[in-house]
C-alpha cells in the first residue's frame, strides 16, 4: 500500500515537472514570437499600415472573395472588415468587383500593387529569424516535427 502511494506521488511530481516545463516552453515561444522576432510589427512598418490590413491583404492573396468570407477568414465582424477594405481600396491595393456567381454581391480582390504588397508581407512573415537558421540541422528537424505535432 505504501509503495503504491509513493509511486502515485512520484507520478504526480513528474506531472508537475512536465507542467512547469510546458509553461516555460510556452512562455519562451511567446517571447520569441511576440517580443524578439515580432514580425507583425516589422510587416506593418514595412507596408505602412496596421497589421489587420496586412492580414486582409494576405487573405485576399489567395483570390477574390466576398466581404463576408473575408470577415470569416479574418475572424472579424463584417462592419470592421468593411472599414479595412475601404482603406485598402483608398490605397489602390484592392477593388470591389461584381461577383459573377451572384451579380447582387461584390467580390474583393487585390490590384497589382496590392498583390505586390501581399507578397512582401508573406515574405516578411515567413522568413525565419537568423537565430533559427543558425541552429544545427537536427535541431531544426526536431523543432519541425514538434511544431507539426502541435499543429496537428
Secondary structure, 3 states (H helix, E strand, C coil): CHHHHHHHHHHHHHHHHHHHHHHHHHHHHHHHHHHHCCHHHHHHHHHCCCHHHHHHHHHHCCCCEEHHHHHHHHCCCHHHHHHHHHHHHHCCCEEEEEECCEEEEEEEEECHHHHHHHHHHHHHHHCCCHHHHCCCHHHHHHHHHHHHHHHC
